[in-house]
Amino acid sequence: MRSIFLNIARLSIFIGSLAISAQTTSVIDSGKLESATPAEVGMSSERIQKIEEMLQSAIEENQIPGAVALIARDEKIVFYEAYGEANAPGKELEKDAIFRLASQTKAITATAVMMLWEEGKFRLDDPVSKYIPEFKDPKILKSFNEADSSFTSTPAENEITIRHLLTHTSGLGYGAIDSDERIKKIYAKAGITELFTEEEVKIGENVKKLAVLPLHHEPGEKFTYSLGLDVLGYFIEVVSGQDFDEFLQERIFDPLQMDDTRFYQPSSKKDRLVAVQHKKDGKWENFPNTFYNTNYPLTEDGTFFSGGAGLSGTAEDYAKFLQMYLNGGEYNGIRLLSRKTVDIIMGNQTGEKFNFPNQYYGIAFGVVSKKGEIAGGQGSAGTFDWGGYFNTQYFADPEEQIIGILLKQTQGNTGDETGWKFRQMLFSAIDD
C-alpha cells in the first residue's frame, strides 16, 4: 500500500513539474541549440570573418563602444562573439553579457498571451474590458489645453480588443516616447509609468490609470506604437491568476532554459549588465539618468513588470526563444505553441496600417514581405524581426533557418551602421 501511495505522489510531482515547466511535451524533439562550424550548416567562414571585421571597424571608427553578435543556422550556433567595451571605464565586453532588451520584450509577452489563447481563455477579438473593466467605453482625444494639460474627448465607436493591443492598433499612446506632445503631457500628468522604473509600482495600478485616458484614434483604425503590451502583461495576470513575471518564468524562461532573462537581475549577475553609453565630445560615456535610471534591471525586489520593455537578457537566451519559433513552437521536446498558432502570429494582421516599407506586422513581429525579399538585405519573405530602444536587433528566417542577433547599448545618434550591415552580410554568407 505504501508503495502505491509513493508512486501516486511521484506521479503528482511529475505532472505538477510539467505544468510548471512547460505547456506540454511534444511528439517532436528538435533538441537544443548547439555549436558547429559554419561549413557544417552551409555557411562561409570567410564571409562570416568579414562580419567580424565590419564590427571591429565600427568600434575603431567610434560608431559603437561594443557589441555581441550571434548567428545560428539549422539549430547550430556558428558565430557567437563579443567585441569592444561593456562600459565607459573600458571593461572588456563578454559574450554572456546581459543587455536591456527593451522592446524585444514585446514578442515574449505576445507569446505568453497566445499560450493562454491556445488554452481557450479568451478570443482575440474579445474587448479587453471583459477582463479589465476600466477599459469600458474608451474615448478619443478631442482638444488639449497646454496651460494645465487638461483635455476633452469624444466617445469611441468601438471597444479595444486583445488583437488591437497585440498589433498596436488600439489607439493607446507611449507617453514619454510618444510622437504626440499632447499625449506625452497627458500621460505625465496622470502619473503613467512607461518603460523602466525602480519605483514600487504594480502593473495593474498603472494599467488602470492608463485605461481612462484618451486614445490617439479609433481602436483598429491605425498602427500606433503603444503601451498595449504593458496592458497585456496585466491581462496575463488577470487571466492566468499568476504574477506576470512568474508566468514568464514558469511557462517560457524555464522551458527554454533562458536562465539570464529577467525583469530584474539578481545581484550575482550585476557585473554582467552592460552600461548604456552615449557620445560626448567624441568620447563614450555612461548614459546619465533621465526619465529612467539606467540601472533599473538591478533593482532589488522590483515590482513593475513592463510587458513592452522591461526584460534584460543575453544573446544566447534570445536565440533559444527565436529557435522555438523556427521550430514551429517547439524547443527541446517542449511545445510552447502549436504550429498553427505560429502561423497566426506570423500572418498579416494589420494590412496597410503598418506603414513600413517591405514589411507587414503580425501579432508579435514585423515580417518581411515578398517585395521586401526582392528589395534585398532583409532575408526571405517571412523573416521576422524587431529591435529595442537601447540599440538591439534580431531577425529569424524560417526558410533559411537562420537567426541573427546583434546587441548593443547606446543612446543618441552615433553614426552606427552595424545593424543593416550585419543583416545584409549575414545572408550573403549562405554558401550551400
Beta strands, then each sheet from edge to edge (+ up, - down):
strand 1: 24-25
strand 2: 34-35
strand 3: 66-73
strand 4: 76-84
strand 5: 99-100
strand 6: 139-145
strand 7: 150-155
strand 8: 277-280
strand 9: 283-286
strand 10: 312-313
strand 11: 330-331
strand 12: 334-335
strand 13: 359-361
strand 14: 366-368
strand 15: 384-388
strand 16: 392-397
strand 17: 402-407
sheet 1: 1+ 12- 11+
sheet 2: 2+ 4+ 3- 17+ 16- 15+ 14- 13+
sheet 3: 5+ 10-
sheet 4: 6+ 7-
sheet 5: 8+ 9-
end
